[in-house]
Amino acid sequence: MNQYMKAGALSLLAGACTIALAHDHDDYRYHHRHNHADFGGQVEKLARIQSKELFGVYAPLGDSSAASITADQAHSDPKVLVTVARGLKVSVVSAKAELGANIDMMALWPNDVHPTHIIGCNEQGSGQVGVQRIRLSNGAVENIIASGLTSCDPVEITAWGTIVAGEEAGTSGRMFEILDPLNTTNVTVTGSGAATATSDPAHVRFLGALGQLSFEGISVLPNGVVYYQDENRPSASIPGGGYFKFIPTNVWTGGAAITNLDASPLASGTIYGLRLGRNSGGTDIGLGNHAGRGRWIAIGQSTNAAPLNLRSGPEVKAQWPLAAGYRPEDQDIDKGALEDGFVRVCGTNTGQDITDVDSDGGNFFGETFCITDGTPAEAAANTAIPEYQLLISHFPDFGMPDNIAYQPGKGNWLIHEDGEGATYSPRRNNDIWSCLDDGDDADMLSDACVKVITLNDLAAESTGGVFDADGDAYFFSVQHNVTGHGVILKVTGWK
Amino acid sequence: MRPGLPGIGLLFAGSFLVALLFVSRGGNQRTVAGPATAVSQSTGPLAAPASDWPVRITPQAAPPPGAEYSDDEVPDVATARVDATMALDPQDRILAIQVLADDNSRESFDTLLTAVTAAPDPRERATAISSLRQRSLDDGDDVKIRNAMEAATYDADPLVVVMAQSMLEDFDPDR
C-alpha cells in the first residue's frame, strides 16, 4: 500500500470517527456540552481499571451482546446463552426439558452454605408448573406445586425451615408457605382469594396474613419480619406499587425448624405500609416527597378468610399517601448490614424503557433503592425510623432493573437489566451488572457499576439471581429462552 | 445534496492531508514492547487528555456467545512476572499485573512496584497500583509503596495520579 492509499484510508477512518462522535453527541438529553474533560468517563475508567479489586473480574464487558443464538446452539450447549466478563466461569445447573420455561426467583436449599437444591418459581400461567426443586448435583427437576399458581415469581427461604413463594398476579397475587420442600410433590392449588385451597394443606398453605398484591421482591428476616413490594405501575394518577412490612404476632426467636405450618411466624401478624415524610409533624407527605425518612403506617391484619387487597382495598386507601415506585420489582437483604446488626433491604423500581421510535416511550430507566429500618429487634417492634434512599439512577444501557442479589464477601449488588434493548436499533441483549454499594464518599449513591454478564438470546431475560453464602457461586435463570424450556446457570470465578 | 455534506467533504480532504503528513513522517512504523522508561510518551487509551478533548470510553466489542476466559490463558505467577514487563500485548501485561496481586512474594511485589512508574501504558500503571492495594504488606513495604506512589502523583495520566493519591491517603487519611 503506498503512502497515498494509506493516507486515504486514515482520512476515511478519521472522518468516520468524527461523524460517529457527532452522532453520539447529538442527543442533548444524554450528552451535554462542556468545556472540560468528561469526568464521569474518567470515573468509569477508574472502575474498569480496578475491576478485579472491586468486582472480582479481570475485565468487565463492554458492549452488550447483539447475538441471538439458535435453539440448536442452545440445546447443544446452554452456556452459550450468555457471555461473561473475563475471569468468570459458566456451568449449567439444569437445562432439562421439564424445567419450567420461565423460572424466575430461586432459593438455595437447605441453606446457602451447603446447598443441595434450588427451589424455583416458574412464572407462567396457572395451568403450568408453579414451584420446582432442582437437584444441584445432576439438574434433576421435580414439581412441588404442579399447577394453580399464576406467574409465580418470588421465592425465599425462612429461618424456621420453610419456603415462601408468591404470585406476581395483581390484586389476585398470593403468597404460599411450603413445608418440607424436598418431599412435597405435585401439590395443586385451586380457588382464589379467601377460597384458596391446596391439595396438601399440611405442606402448602396460603399465607393470607401477607395480604394480596403483585408479589415480586420479598425479604424475610431471621425473626420473621417481612419486607415486600407491589409490582405495579402508576396509572391515571393512581400511585404505583407500595412498600410493605409484615410484623409477625409471634416473632421467630430461633430453634429447630418447624414441623407444622401452624407454627410459622407468618401465620398471623400486622401489615404496615411505608409513608415517606416526617417534616412538619409528618404532614410533608404526598407527591414530591419520594425519599428520606418516613413511618410505617399500620394497615391492619389480613387473614386467609379475609385477605386484604394491599393495592386498592379500603384499608390501604385509608392510609394514602403511601410511598410508591414505578413497578417495584425484586429486593434482597443486605447481608453485610444484617451481620452488623442492622436491617437494610435494597430493591428496584423497574421504570419503563421503550425504544425512541415510540414517541410515547417513557424513558424512565428505573431506580435501585435501599430501605433501612434500625435493628431486627427495632424492626419487629416498629420503633425504628425507616429511611428510603436512592442507590442507583439507571440509564439506557442499564434500563429497567429487575432482579437484585447481594454478593456476600464483596458486598456488591448484582442487578439484572430487563430493558427493551432488543427493540432498539441496533438490537442488543439484556445484561447483568455488578454495582458497588455506597462507600465513605460524600454522596449516598453506588460508587460504580460494570457489566459482567450479557445474554445471547434477544428474546430471553435473566432472572432470579442468588449467591451462595461465600459469594463465590451465582445462580440465575435464563427465562423464556430459545430452547423452550428453562435453563439455570451457575457463574463462578469471582476473584 | 444535504447542506452538511460539503462540510464533510472538506473534512475528509483536510484529514487526508494530515494523514499524508503523518504517514510521510513515519507514523506507520511498527512498535514493539520493550523496557519502558518514558512514562510521558505513553499513548494508550488512558493517556492524559488535552484540556479541550473529552476522555471517551473506548468501545469494546462483546466477545462471541459463550466466550469464557480459559484458565489456561491466565498465566501462573512465574509467567506473570515475565509477562508483566515483557508481553507484547498491553492486555496481557495488564492481566499479568492483576495475577501478581494474588502472590505475596517479594519478586511479585518488586515487579508491581516497578510497574507503577515504568509501565508504558497508563492502564498498566493504574492496575499495578490496584494490585498493590490488594496485597498484604510486609514490614517496610509501606515505605517503598509510599515512595512509588509519591512518584506516581507526577504521572502524565490523571487517573494514575488519582489512584496514587488515593493510596497515599489510605496510608495517611489526613494527607
Interface residues (C-beta under 8 A of the other chain):
Chain A: Q3 Y4 K6 A7 G8 A9 L10 S11 L12 A14 G15 T18 I19 L21 H34 N35 H36 A37 D38 G41 Q42 E44 K45 L46 I49 Q50 K52 E53 Y58 A59 L61 G62 D63 S64 S65 A66 A67 I69 Q73 D77 K79 V80 L81 V82 T83 V84 R86 G87 L88 K89 V90 T454 N456 K495
Chain B: I8 L11 F12 A13 S15 F16 L17 V18 A19 L20 F22 V23 S24 N28 L46 P49 S51 D52 W53 P54 V55 R56 I57 T58 P59 Q60 A61 A62 P63 P64 P65 G66 A67 E68 Y69 V74 Q91 L95 Q98 A101 D102 R123 A126 T127 S130 S131 R133 Q134 P158 L159 V162 M163
